[in-house]
Amino acid sequence: KAGVTQTPRYLIKTRGQQVTLSCSPISGHRSVSWYQQTPGQGLQFLFEYFSETQRNKGNFPGRFSGRQFSNSRSEMNVSTLELGDSALYLCASSLNSYMGTQYFGPGTRLTVL
Amino acid sequence: GENVEQHPSTLSVQEGDSAVIKCTYSDSASNYFPWYKQELGKGPQLIIDIRSNVGEKKDQRIAVTLNKTAKHFSLHITETQPEDSAVYFCAATYAGGTSYGKLTFGQGTILTVHP
């Protein structure tokens, strides 16, 4: 099976702009979780989607949002970018999140100038 | 909420030696503990996991032990090789409850294996 894919792999934006990142889960997986990885804060949970519904959300401001489509593909959006949003954004897919096992994609490296 | 502490932050070993990384968790409801390996420029790769109904699990040179009473779990790598050099993360979650896809990660351990 193909693994989790994320596009784009690299992105450079300026402060105030918005950005949309995309994630395609492993075929058959219905749960998608998003994480932010930074050197200072490590890996932090953003939110999780299952069957197009957000079931869990981490402690991030409302500028961070996401959605999931009927084919389980997911997107996350960050509006009004700040310098501190520079990070590696990772998505992970799971069969249903009930069993916990998550498989990560390669990530999207976002740089905010 | 859950809090996971991981030690050491860096670990340097000679090829062929063993490496041990330890994590402690705070939420006694946590029941699923995966370990991930992250190489430069890549996403975390699941290398082994353990559930709370098991005390130890082994997969070739890698093993994980879990002590529910003390709320800590450890990763053991034997006969280390240079290709084991990477950042290792432990994580914890309450699978089956309302954690819904949320893994809480430790801060990571940079493992360097010298040839």
Interface residues (C-beta under 8 A of the other chain):
Chain A: V4 S31 V32 S33 Y35 G42 L43 Q44 F45 E48 F50 R55 N56 G58 L90 A92 S94 S97 Y98 M99 G100 T101 Q102 Y103 F104 G105 P106 G107
Chain B: Y32 P34 Y36 G41 K42 G43 P44 Q45 L46 D49 F89 A91 T93 A95 G96 T98 S99 Y100 G101 K102 L103 T104 F105 G106 Q107 G108
